Amino acid sequence: MPLNSLQKRDLEVNWHPYSQHQTAPANMVICRGKDALLFDEEEVAYIDAIASWWCNPHGHANPQIAHAVADQLLQLEHVLFGGFTHPKAIELSEKLLQHLPQNHKKIFYSDNGSTAVEVALKMALQYFANHGKKRTTFIAFENAFHGDTFAAMAVSGIGFFTEAFADLMIQVKRIPLPQDDNIEFVIEKLQSHLEEGDVAGFIFEPIVLGAAGMQIYNPKHLDQLIKICKKAGVLCIADEVMTGFGRTGTLFATDQLSQKPDMICLSKALTGGFIPLAVTSCTQEIYNAFLSEKVEKAFFHGHTFMANPAGCAAALASLQITLSQQSQDARRFIHQQQGAFAEKLSTNYKVRNVAVQGVILRFELETSSNEYYGSLRNQLYDFFIAHQIILRPVGNIIYVLPPYCITAEQLATVYQVIEKALQHFGFAISK
Ligand SMILES: *Cc1c(COP(=O)(O)O)cnc(C)c1O
């Protein structure tokens, strides 16, 4: 495909994420969005079946959120958060704390998922430092993804994302994702890490590992691991950057745990996907560890745009929609549709590990290779785009994570195109 003029200008000046620019195809130009649709410069509509990297719950250019942002911008676009505050930050924190686990009492704002994680990790480290204890290691899952800044990258486990920086990272010990057949082994491994004595925190994506290809695991197993960590005085950090705001069947994935984490990281859908904003919530006990007559015990971390008023206004509007009956019904409908399609996939196609959690459906193609950006993956991606569906397979894993506002017809179209792709690439079971 020849490049159009916007694509040419883009490649002249822009460097895109996770892209090998020597071989990558040109980037799609999107000029407009409405609900679950994105439109290119020729008004061709694409169904956004991955909610623009999991951040958009209520549709593109949602007018309710857009107006909330516009009103806020005309009132106050920004004020520094050091020594100053503003009504929207107060209101948003109050609302979030109403819905977060009861032991959570304080909100620390930042800009994105990586910074939310970075803040949580630094808080955990300084919590122990302020108590005069030396605990500097973290426990994380193999295949976890927690972001791309340095500490967030260190606790992430997807190898080739981080290889170039391997010698420069904070100490992390890994445990496999618990499943019914390995939970005893995971517990043993966790306990042997804890016995070494220097563990500050356990960070995890609760119930679903997103970037690893929506790997779903049992909250009961996670409860067991958190309980063991808490007994050892280890701070537990739930990274809900992807799972937050209704994705997994409850408002937060942690709602499905009986053990409550000490910190929770939120971003992506926080503002309805409108404005970069993130939250790290924590318990009173953590906050108290930073109180002192000595200034150096304070948390010396901040970002220029933290608690940005427009971001807070977007988050308040988005939360209101998320909690509405209409949006809850929409999530339930998507969950049912995903479940029905999962059954169809299992019966008619060569797929495995088909699973649904909340609005998320994922399955794996029965292939031998599983390259993150392998050639089958790229062909599938191109096939979906050619059929006006935005899906980004992870290796041989395909997942559907739509905005909640997707219509029944649009969802049916996504399923039809997936079936077409499975037939085209030889994954239909012949009868
Ligand atoms: C996307 C993601 C992050 C990183 O968020 P950014 O906003 O891209 O920095 C961290 N944790 C999880 C679980 C994520 O899905």
The ligand as an SDF file (V2000), in Angstrom:
LIG
                    3D

 15 15  0  0  0  0  0  0  0  0999 V2000
   -0.7300   -0.4740   30.4640 C   0  0  0  0  0  0  0  0  0  0  0  0
   -0.3200   -0.9680   31.8070 C   0  0  0  0  0  0  0  0  0  0  0  0
    0.6500   -0.2950   32.5610 C   0  0  0  0  0  0  0  0  0  0  0  0
    1.3980    0.8980   32.0350 C   0  0  0  0  0  0  0  0  0  0  0  0
    0.5690    1.9810   31.8220 O   0  0  0  0  0  0  0  0  0  0  0  0
    1.0780    3.2110   30.8890 P   0  0  0  0  0  0  0  0  0  0  0  0
    0.0090    4.2180   31.0210 O   0  0  0  0  0  0  0  0  0  0  0  0
    1.2000    2.6450   29.5130 O   0  0  0  0  0  0  0  0  0  0  0  0
    2.3860    3.6520   31.4320 O   0  0  0  0  0  0  0  0  0  0  0  0
    0.9260   -0.7710   33.8160 C   0  0  0  0  0  0  0  0  0  0  0  0
    0.2990   -1.8500   34.3050 N   0  0  0  0  0  0  0  0  0  0  0  0
   -0.6260   -2.5260   33.6190 C   0  0  0  0  0  0  0  0  0  0  0  0
   -1.3090   -3.7110   34.2270 C   0  0  0  0  0  0  0  0  0  0  0  0
   -0.9610   -2.1200   32.3340 C   0  0  0  0  0  0  0  0  0  0  0  0
   -1.8650   -2.8110   31.6250 O   0  0  0  0  0  0  0  0  0  0  0  0
  1  2  1  0
  2  3  1  0
  2 14  2  0
  3  4  1  0
  3 10  2  0
  4  5  1  0
  5  6  1  0
  6  7  2  0
  6  8  1  0
  6  9  1  0
 10 11  1  0
 11 12  2  0
 12 13  1  0
 12 14  1  0
 14 15  1  0
M  END
$$$$
